[in-house]
Amino acid sequence: MAWKNYPQNIKVRLITSFFNRAVSSAVMPFMALFFAQEMSKVWAGIFLICTVFISFFVNLIGGYISDRFPRKRVLVLTSFISALMFFVMTISLLPKENIIWLFALAYVSYIIASSLGRPAMHAIIIDSTTPENRKEVYALDYWLVNLSMAIGAALGGLLYINHQIELFALLTFTSLSLPIAYKIWLIDEHTKKMEKKHKNVFVDLVQNYKVAFQDRPFTKVVIGSMLIFAAEFTLNSYIGVRLAETFKIVHIGDFEVAGVRMLSILNIENMLLVVCFTFLINRFTDRFSKKKVLLSGLIIYSVGYITVTSANTWYILILFNFIATIGELIYSPVRNAEEANMIPADKRGSYSAFSNFSFSGADLIARTSIIIGAFLIPTMMSVYIGIILMIGTVLLYTGLFFRRARH
């Protein structure tokens, strides 16, 4: 399917999120560093863990709102508030002594606004695609996500230390163009609005998620995805910490590769593989059944991450990180498209918000892996990740493909 044949909403969504993610990923990875330098490590840790929980709960409210109200209006409003908060963050950096309380307040407000709008954006993709073109659209989205993050990481690396204010000003300008783009080009195709069933809004919200939670195949897919993503997320938590402590320095000419640099190499390898091979692998897997593609992708992905969890030799790390990423490229578009196909038309926002639990949960599992890793030797951590991946694979596979057998 050529770019010109894509629905207008998909084009708007892919282009706007590409620019938005490129600039925001130049800043967001440095937030822990910023708060740790301005306040303290403990303060930064507690503050950022709080934002994970705030983001998760606000995301659930966002899902409910995007099913009850026009999605375009929700998006325009939340993206405008996000832009405003970036402007406030930029202003708070201007004085010699940063106004840290104002920056922190604006950051939390930005987290709230973006979490409220996210389910509406996910739902618009599902509204604007068909089961036939969904896998292809998700593959393109996945490719653009990684390309924008690679550009963002490069931008951040170049500008964060010496040009902080310019970076935030750029972020403000980019963010401000989003609500304008949504207002002009986005078409609200969401006609099946969810009816309010209870007078009390809180009861209505809880009942709404009860329906998603009682959808057993979908719940299996969400929990299975969470366990599978947890392996990938440990790369920048447990695996990163372990490499920083135990990786033996390698010299390539005058270039010195220590643990932290090795982690950067693995992350760069990940992004380059996604940017180079997404469409090639997607075209190749189109010939096979979705069940086989999903299962073989997950097995390859698992073998890769189980090895990377405990490996300490540079070439084994690079080889098995390559294997893990290829596995991810095989299973990911199928998982995304099949999960979207499961969602009822009138509850797309709520189901999308519920499915975001996969990422929040995986993030928490990855962070606890640092604590567990303090008590287990690396090979035992490989066994631990292997068990998590095995349970995740069974849940995801049965959730996606065994529901049809029963209907």
Buried (B, 14 or more C-beta within 10 A) or exposed (E): EEEEEBBEBBBBBBEBBBBBBBBBBBBBBBBBEBBBEBBEEEBBBEBBEEBBEBBBEBBBBBBBBBBBBEBBBBBBBBBBBBBBBBBBBBBBBEEEEBBBEBBBBBBBBBBBBBBBBBBBBBBBBBBBBEEEBBBBBBBBBBBBBBBBBBBBBBBBEEBBEEEBEEBBBBBBBBBBBBBBBBBEBBEBBBEEEBEEEEEEEEEBBBEBBEBBBEBEBBBBBBBBBBBBBBBBBBBBBBBBBBBBEEBEEBEEEEEEBEBEBBBBBBBEBBBEBBBEBBBEBBEEBEEEEBEEBBBBBBBBBBBBBBBBBBBBEBEEBBBBBBBBBBBBBBBBBBBBBBBBBBBBEBBBBBBBBBBBBBBBBBBBBBBBBBEEBEEBEBEBBBBBBBEBBBBBBBBBBBBBBEBEEEE
